[in-house]
Amino acid sequence: MVKFKVTKDDGLSELDKAQARVKELDKSLAISLEINESHQRYNGKLQTRVTELEEDNKKLSEQITDQVD
C-alpha cells in the first residue's frame, strides 16, 4: 500500500502533486500525438511529391536521351 502525506510547505499532498503531474503528462502526450499525426500526414504528402518528381525526372531524362541520339 502506498501512503501519501500532507506537506506543510504548500498544503498539497503527495497524491495531489502526483495527480497534477499525471494531468500535465497526459496533456503533453496528447499534444505530442497530434504533432506526430500531423507530421505523418505531411511526410506522406512529401513522399507522394518526391515520387512524382522522380517520375518526371525519368521522363525528361529519356526525352533528352532520345533527342541526343
Backbone as ProteinMPNN parsed JSONL, in Angstrom:
{"seq_chain_A": "MVKFKVTKDDGLSELDKAQARVKELDKSLAISLEINESHQRYNGKLQTRVTELEEDNKKLSEQITDQVD", "coords_chain_A": {"N_chain_A": [[0.835, -1.176, 0.0], [0.54, 2.194, -0.857], [1.492, 5.084, 0.801], [0.457, 8.393, 1.36], [1.367, 11.663, 2.291], [0.497, 14.786, 3.833], [2.017, 17.754, 2.978], [3.581, 20.545, 4.536], [4.506, 22.779, 3.284], [3.176, 23.79, 0.927], [0.613, 22.941, 1.227], [-0.385, 20.941, -0.379], [-0.988, 17.523, -0.878], [1.092, 14.64, -1.396], [-0.215, 12.961, -3.126], [-1.964, 14.733, -4.438], [-0.069, 16.259, -5.786], [1.066, 14.281, -7.395], [-1.154, 13.586, -8.943], [-1.558, 15.988, -10.293], [0.781, 16.068, -11.77], [0.445, 13.822, -13.415], [-1.714, 14.728, -14.911], [-0.479, 16.855, -16.281], [1.364, 15.371, -17.79], [-0.363, 13.797, -19.331], [-1.56, 15.781, -20.907], [0.689, 16.708, -22.279], [1.351, 14.38, -23.692], [-0.924, 14.134, -25.346], [-0.647, 16.413, -26.953], [1.789, 15.804, -28.195], [1.04, 13.511, -29.64], [-0.793, 14.628, -31.45], [0.934, 16.285, -32.915], [2.62, 14.345, -33.995], [0.805, 12.933, -35.637], [0.143, 14.936, -37.469], [2.659, 15.381, -38.641], [3.08, 12.895, -39.821], [1.076, 12.891, -41.794], [1.966, 15.056, -43.347], [4.499, 14.133, -44.136], [3.7, 11.99, -45.702], [2.488, 13.339, -47.844], [4.724, 14.684, -48.803], [6.293, 12.51, -49.621], [4.731, 11.506, -51.702], [4.938, 13.64, -53.496], [7.71, 13.607, -54.002], [7.932, 11.165, -55.328], [6.423, 11.753, -57.629], [8.066, 13.734, -58.759], [10.391, 12.263, -59.212], [9.46, 10.509, -61.185], [8.814, 12.366, -63.207], [11.363, 13.384, -63.672], [12.661, 11.123, -64.678], [11.234, 10.752, -67.083], [11.899, 13.128, -68.432], [14.645, 12.789, -68.643], [14.726, 10.581, -70.354], [13.59, 11.747, -72.635], [15.546, 13.622, -73.297], [17.696, 11.942, -73.84], [16.682, 10.588, -76.067], [16.533, 12.723, -77.878], [19.216, 13.402, -78.164], [20.282, 11.159, -79.313]], "CA_chain_A": [[0.0, 0.0, 0.0], [1.281, 3.444, -0.943], [0.993, 6.079, 1.744], [0.703, 9.778, 0.985], [1.27, 12.56, 3.436], [0.271, 16.194, 3.535], [3.202, 18.562, 3.278], [3.214, 21.827, 5.127], [5.024, 23.908, 2.505], [2.165, 24.39, 0.053], [-0.691, 22.398, 1.55], [-0.78, 19.869, -1.297], [-0.487, 16.201, -0.517], [1.873, 13.99, -2.45], [-1.198, 12.451, -4.079], [-2.389, 15.874, -5.264], [1.058, 16.59, -6.673], [1.176, 13.202, -8.382], [-2.28, 13.708, -9.868], [-1.293, 17.155, -11.135], [1.849, 15.686, -12.712], [-0.173, 12.92, -14.392], [-2.509, 15.579, -15.791], [0.486, 17.529, -17.155], [1.916, 14.385, -18.722], [-1.436, 13.445, -20.265], [-1.685, 16.894, -21.856], [1.886, 16.679, -23.115], [1.209, 13.23, -24.584], [-1.943, 14.461, -26.343], [-0.043, 17.369, -27.89], [2.79, 15.062, -28.972], [0.34, 12.639, -30.582], [-1.312, 15.493, -32.511], [2.072, 16.691, -33.748], [3.049, 13.161, -34.732], [-0.176, 12.675, -36.694], [0.323, 15.988, -38.46], [3.914, 15.122, -39.348], [2.906, 11.719, -40.67], [0.313, 13.32, -42.978], [2.837, 15.907, -44.155], [5.525, 13.277, -44.742], [3.051, 11.234, -46.774], [2.351, 14.248, -48.987], [6.064, 14.906, -49.355], [6.725, 11.301, -50.325], [3.977, 11.478, -52.958], [5.533, 14.647, -54.384], [9.032, 13.113, -54.396], [7.696, 10.121, -56.327], [6.026, 12.449, -58.86], [9.245, 14.403, -59.318], [11.284, 11.219, -59.738], [8.878, 10.049, -62.449], [9.016, 13.449, -64.181], [12.791, 13.439, -63.975], [12.973, 9.973, -65.529], [10.675, 11.04, -68.406], [12.712, 14.181, -69.057], [15.93, 12.189, -68.979], [14.51, 9.753, -71.538], [13.388, 12.658, -73.767], [16.856, 14.195, -73.659], [18.481, 10.853, -74.435], [16.125, 10.359, -77.403], [16.896, 13.862, -78.734], [20.656, 13.366, -78.41], [20.566, 10.025, -80.22]], "C_chain_A": [[0.883, 1.244, 0.0], [0.655, 4.448, 0.008], [1.369, 7.467, 1.257], [0.543, 10.65, 2.215], [1.018, 13.986, 2.96], [1.534, 16.945, 3.918], [2.752, 19.919, 3.774], [3.625, 23.009, 4.264], [3.97, 24.552, 1.62], [0.768, 23.818, 0.285], [-1.157, 21.29, 0.633], [-0.196, 18.544, -0.824], [0.334, 15.656, -1.679], [0.937, 13.435, -3.524], [-1.672, 13.564, -5.004], [-1.3, 16.244, -6.268], [1.198, 15.545, -7.778], [0.052, 13.299, -9.413], [-2.094, 14.902, -10.807], [-0.236, 16.82, -12.179], [1.299, 14.762, -13.793], [-0.991, 13.731, -15.395], [-1.609, 16.327, -16.78], [1.013, 16.577, -18.224], [0.881, 13.944, -19.756], [-1.589, 14.528, -21.336], [-0.496, 16.908, -22.819], [1.828, 15.537, -24.133], [0.205, 13.53, -25.691], [-1.384, 15.418, -27.393], [0.963, 16.658, -28.788], [2.138, 14.153, -30.008], [-0.261, 13.439, -31.733], [-0.207, 15.909, -33.464], [2.537, 15.516, -34.598], [2.106, 12.864, -35.892], [-0.025, 13.689, -37.829], [1.583, 15.739, -39.297], [3.796, 13.913, -40.273], [2.13, 12.068, -41.94], [1.211, 14.128, -43.918], [3.911, 15.078, -44.851], [4.942, 12.424, -45.863], [2.891, 12.078, -48.024], [3.704, 14.503, -49.635], [6.552, 13.694, -50.143], [6.013, 11.17, -51.666], [4.607, 12.436, -53.966], [6.911, 14.209, -54.867], [8.884, 12.057, -55.49], [7.306, 10.745, -57.67], [7.237, 13.087, -59.537], [10.245, 13.404, -59.884], [10.772, 10.7, -61.087], [9.061, 11.093, -63.542], [10.472, 13.516, -64.618], [13.19, 12.3, -64.914], [12.461, 10.211, -66.954], [11.505, 12.086, -69.14], [14.065, 13.631, -69.486], [15.82, 11.333, -70.245], [14.32, 10.613, -72.783], [14.708, 13.247, -74.238], [17.711, 13.153, -74.347], [18.006, 10.589, -75.859], [16.532, 11.486, -78.355], [18.382, 13.844, -79.1], [20.986, 12.273, -79.411], [20.017, 10.287, -81.554]], "O_chain_A": [[1.848, 1.336, 0.759], [-0.561, 4.639, 0.017], [2.489, 7.683, 0.792], [-0.309, 10.402, 3.067], [1.301, 14.33, 1.812], [2.054, 16.798, 5.023], [1.655, 20.375, 3.454], [3.151, 24.125, 4.479], [3.888, 25.779, 1.577], [-0.169, 24.196, -0.419], [-2.238, 20.741, 0.846], [0.964, 18.476, -0.419], [0.265, 16.16, -2.8], [1.277, 13.445, -4.707], [-1.773, 13.367, -6.215], [-1.574, 16.505, -7.439], [1.419, 15.879, -8.942], [0.28, 13.117, -10.609], [-2.439, 14.825, -11.987], [-0.34, 17.235, -13.333], [1.65, 14.904, -14.964], [-0.963, 13.451, -16.593], [-1.927, 16.425, -17.965], [1.097, 16.926, -19.402], [1.215, 13.743, -20.924], [-1.73, 14.226, -22.521], [-0.663, 17.097, -24.024], [2.208, 15.708, -25.291], [0.456, 13.214, -26.854], [-1.627, 15.244, -28.587], [0.989, 16.881, -29.998], [2.63, 14.039, -31.131], [-0.244, 12.98, -32.876], [-0.389, 15.888, -34.681], [2.817, 15.677, -35.786], [2.554, 12.577, -37.002], [-0.064, 13.327, -39.005], [1.559, 15.876, -40.52], [4.346, 13.91, -41.374], [2.472, 11.606, -43.028], [1.214, 13.91, -45.13], [4.201, 15.299, -46.027], [5.614, 12.165, -46.861], [3.127, 11.603, -49.135], [3.82, 14.537, -50.86], [7.152, 13.84, -51.208], [6.624, 10.769, -52.657], [4.788, 12.096, -55.135], [7.246, 14.422, -56.032], [9.633, 12.062, -56.467], [7.793, 10.325, -58.72], [7.402, 12.983, -60.753], [10.873, 13.661, -60.911], [11.553, 10.481, -62.013], [9.42, 10.757, -64.67], [10.767, 13.685, -65.801], [13.973, 12.503, -65.842], [13.161, 9.913, -67.922], [11.781, 11.944, -70.332], [14.569, 13.964, -70.559], [16.706, 11.357, -71.099], [14.814, 10.273, -73.858], [14.955, 13.356, -75.439], [18.381, 13.452, -75.335], [18.821, 10.389, -76.759], [16.843, 11.228, -79.518], [18.759, 14.224, -80.209], [21.865, 12.439, -80.256], [20.152, 9.456, -82.451]]}, "name": "protein", "num_of_chains": 1, "seq": "MVKFKVTKDDGLSELDKAQARVKELDKSLAISLEINESHQRYNGKLQTRVTELEEDNKKLSEQITDQVD"}
